[in-house]
């Protein structure tokens, strides 16, 4: 018996290689995200300074070094919201955050370019520091609040532009969502983790993901923005 004719759907047709309907997000990634490498360098230098002055010896010394501490922030030392983002409680804390910053920097620089990614990082990091300062009485340090800001922004980016990328690229957003939720859950089980900063950074990052336009959809480079500004 002859097989019935089949209809050709749009999904079965090959794309025009000169005018693709989707962008290859991973293809345009830089292996050396400039803004992330600069931040990693700054964090390493700050940690070296902490070790040199003995800032990790006690609660008092880390506060004196510039940790986020609600009592002093509310007394007018708002600069701590910034300095606390570059201090870390130990070598493991530093390495973990630097690795996360590098991985997230790959996607962030591709999506927003170096300047906007840096702006997202500091905006969400300051929001994370502020929520930490007003919500818990202990001193806090670390880049994880800003890192959660990047996570939130990237998740929203893939949500907003899901139809513009291949499935393998959209999975980046899903993976980050799972990673973020797992880290928050572990934070609640670990008393020395500042989950208020994580939540503040994540919330600010979600807002930033809706506010900041992507360089990929502004015609700033080949194929819709392969050269981030």
C-alpha positions as CSV (number, residue, x, y, z in Angstrom):
1,X,0.0,0.0,0.0
2,X,1.3,3.4,-0.9
3,X,2.2,5.7,2.0
4,X,0.1,8.8,2.3
5,X,1.7,12.0,1.4
6,X,3.2,13.9,4.4
7,X,3.0,17.6,5.0
8,X,6.2,19.6,5.3
9,X,6.3,21.7,8.4
10,X,8.5,24.7,9.1
11,X,10.5,22.7,11.6
12,X,11.5,20.2,8.9
13,X,13.1,22.8,6.7
14,X,16.7,23.8,6.8
15,X,17.5,27.4,7.9
16,X,18.9,29.9,5.5
17,X,22.5,30.0,6.6
18,X,22.8,33.7,5.7
19,X,19.7,34.7,7.6
20,X,19.3,32.3,10.6
21,X,16.1,32.6,12.6
22,X,18.0,31.8,15.8
23,X,21.3,32.9,17.3
24,X,23.9,30.5,18.4
25,X,24.5,31.9,21.9
26,X,27.4,29.6,22.8
27,X,29.2,30.2,19.5
28,X,29.7,33.9,20.2
29,X,31.0,33.4,23.8
30,X,34.4,34.8,24.7
31,X,36.6,32.4,26.6
32,X,38.0,35.5,28.5
33,X,35.1,37.7,29.7
34,X,36.9,40.9,30.5
35,X,34.6,42.3,33.2
36,X,34.7,39.0,35.1
37,X,38.5,38.6,34.9
38,X,38.9,42.2,36.2
39,X,36.6,41.4,39.1
40,X,38.3,38.1,39.8
41,X,41.6,40.0,39.9
42,X,40.2,42.6,42.3
43,X,38.8,39.9,44.6
44,X,42.2,38.1,44.7
45,X,44.0,41.3,45.5
46,X,41.5,42.1,48.3
47,X,41.9,38.7,49.8
48,X,45.7,39.0,49.7
49,X,45.4,42.3,51.5
50,X,43.1,40.6,54.1
51,X,45.6,37.9,54.8
52,X,48.5,40.5,55.0
53,X,46.7,42.6,57.7
54,X,45.3,39.7,59.6
55,X,41.7,40.6,58.8
56,X,40.5,36.9,59.2
57,X,41.6,36.6,62.8
58,X,38.3,37.6,64.4
59,X,35.0,39.2,64.0
60,X,36.4,42.5,65.0
61,X,39.3,42.4,62.5
62,X,37.0,41.5,59.6
63,X,34.6,44.4,60.5
64,X,37.6,46.7,60.7
65,X,38.6,45.6,57.2
66,X,35.3,46.7,55.8
67,X,32.8,43.9,56.1
68,X,29.1,44.5,55.7
69,X,27.8,45.0,59.2
70,X,24.3,46.3,59.8
71,X,25.0,48.3,62.9
72,X,27.8,50.3,61.3
73,X,26.0,50.6,57.9
74,X,22.9,52.1,59.7
75,X,25.3,54.5,61.5
76,X,26.3,56.0,58.2
77,X,29.1,53.7,57.0
78,X,27.3,52.9,53.7
79,X,30.7,52.3,52.0
80,X,30.7,48.9,53.6
81,X,27.9,47.8,51.2
82,X,30.6,48.1,48.5
83,X,33.8,47.0,50.2
84,X,32.1,43.9,51.7
85,X,31.6,42.6,48.1
86,X,35.3,42.2,47.7
87,X,36.2,40.6,51.0
88,X,36.1,36.8,51.6
89,X,36.2,34.6,54.7
90,X,38.7,32.1,53.5
91,X,40.6,30.7,50.5
92,X,37.8,28.2,49.7
93,X,35.2,31.0,49.8
94,X,37.3,33.1,47.4
95,X,38.0,30.2,44.9
96,X,34.3,29.1,44.8
97,X,33.1,32.6,44.1
98,X,35.8,33.3,41.5
99,X,34.9,30.1,39.6
100,X,31.2,31.0,39.7
101,X,32.0,34.5,38.5
102,X,34.0,33.2,35.6
103,X,31.3,30.8,34.4
104,X,28.6,33.4,34.8
105,X,30.8,36.0,33.1
106,X,30.9,33.9,30.0
107,X,27.1,34.2,29.6
108,X,26.8,37.7,30.9
109,X,29.3,39.3,28.6
110,X,27.7,37.5,25.6
111,X,24.2,38.8,26.6
112,X,25.0,42.3,27.7
113,X,28.6,43.1,26.9
114,X,31.3,44.0,29.5
115,X,30.0,47.5,30.6
116,X,26.4,46.5,31.2
117,X,27.4,43.2,32.9
118,X,29.6,45.2,35.2
119,X,26.7,47.5,36.0
120,X,24.4,44.6,36.7
121,X,27.0,43.1,39.0
122,X,27.5,46.2,41.1
123,X,23.8,47.1,41.2
124,X,22.7,43.7,42.3
125,X,25.6,43.3,44.6
126,X,24.8,46.6,46.4
127,X,21.2,45.5,46.7
128,X,22.3,42.2,48.2
129,X,24.6,44.0,50.7
130,X,21.8,46.3,51.8
131,X,19.4,43.4,52.5
132,X,22.1,41.6,54.4
133,X,22.8,44.7,56.5
134,X,19.2,45.2,57.5
135,X,18.2,41.6,57.9
136,X,20.8,39.9,60.1
137,X,23.1,41.1,62.9
138,X,26.4,39.4,61.9
139,X,29.2,40.7,59.7
140,X,29.1,39.4,56.1
141,X,31.6,39.3,53.3
142,X,31.8,37.9,49.8
143,X,30.8,38.3,46.1
144,X,28.0,35.8,46.2
145,X,25.3,38.4,46.5
146,X,26.4,40.0,43.2
147,X,26.9,36.5,41.7
148,X,23.3,35.7,42.5
149,X,22.4,38.9,40.8
150,X,24.0,37.7,37.6
151,X,22.2,34.3,38.0
152,X,18.8,36.1,38.2
153,X,19.5,38.4,35.3
154,X,20.7,35.5,33.0
155,X,17.6,33.4,33.9
156,X,15.4,36.3,32.9
157,X,17.4,36.9,29.8
158,X,16.8,33.4,28.5
159,X,13.1,33.6,29.5
160,X,12.6,36.8,27.6
161,X,14.4,35.7,24.5
162,X,13.7,31.9,24.6
163,X,12.5,31.9,21.0
164,X,15.8,33.5,19.7
165,X,18.1,30.6,20.7
166,X,18.5,26.9,20.1
167,X,17.3,24.5,22.8
168,X,20.9,23.7,23.9
169,X,21.4,27.4,24.7
170,X,18.1,27.9,26.5
171,X,19.2,25.1,28.9
172,X,21.8,27.4,30.4
173,X,18.9,29.4,32.0
174,X,17.3,26.1,33.3
175,X,20.7,24.9,34.7
176,X,21.3,28.2,36.5
177,X,17.8,28.1,38.0
178,X,18.5,24.7,39.4
179,X,21.9,25.7,40.6
180,X,20.5,28.8,42.3
181,X,17.7,27.0,44.1
182,X,20.1,24.3,45.3
183,X,22.5,26.9,46.6
184,X,19.7,28.7,48.5
185,X,18.6,25.4,50.0
186,X,22.1,24.6,51.1
187,X,22.4,28.1,52.6
188,X,19.4,27.5,54.8
189,X,21.1,24.4,56.1
190,X,24.4,26.1,56.8
191,X,24.3,28.8,59.5
192,X,27.3,30.8,58.4
193,X,26.0,31.4,54.8
194,X,24.4,34.8,54.3
195,X,21.2,33.8,52.4
196,X,19.8,37.3,52.8
197,X,22.5,38.5,50.5
198,X,21.7,35.7,48.1
199,X,18.0,36.5,48.0
200,X,18.7,40.2,47.7
201,X,21.0,39.7,44.8
202,X,18.7,37.2,43.1
203,X,15.7,39.6,43.4
204,X,17.7,42.5,42.1
205,X,19.1,40.4,39.2
206,X,15.6,39.4,38.1
207,X,14.7,43.1,37.9
208,X,17.9,43.8,36.1
209,X,17.2,41.1,33.6
210,X,14.0,42.9,32.5
211,X,15.5,46.4,32.6
212,X,18.9,46.0,30.8
213,X,18.7,45.5,27.1
214,X,20.8,42.9,25.5
215,X,23.5,43.8,23.0
216,X,22.5,40.8,20.9
217,X,19.3,42.5,19.8
218,X,20.6,46.0,19.1
219,X,22.5,45.2,15.8
220,X,25.8,45.9,17.5
221,X,27.6,43.2,15.7
222,X,27.4,40.4,13.1
223,X,24.4,38.1,13.3
224,X,22.6,40.4,15.7
225,X,25.4,41.3,18.0
226,X,28.4,38.9,18.1
227,X,30.6,41.7,19.2
228,X,29.4,42.9,22.7
229,X,29.9,46.5,23.5
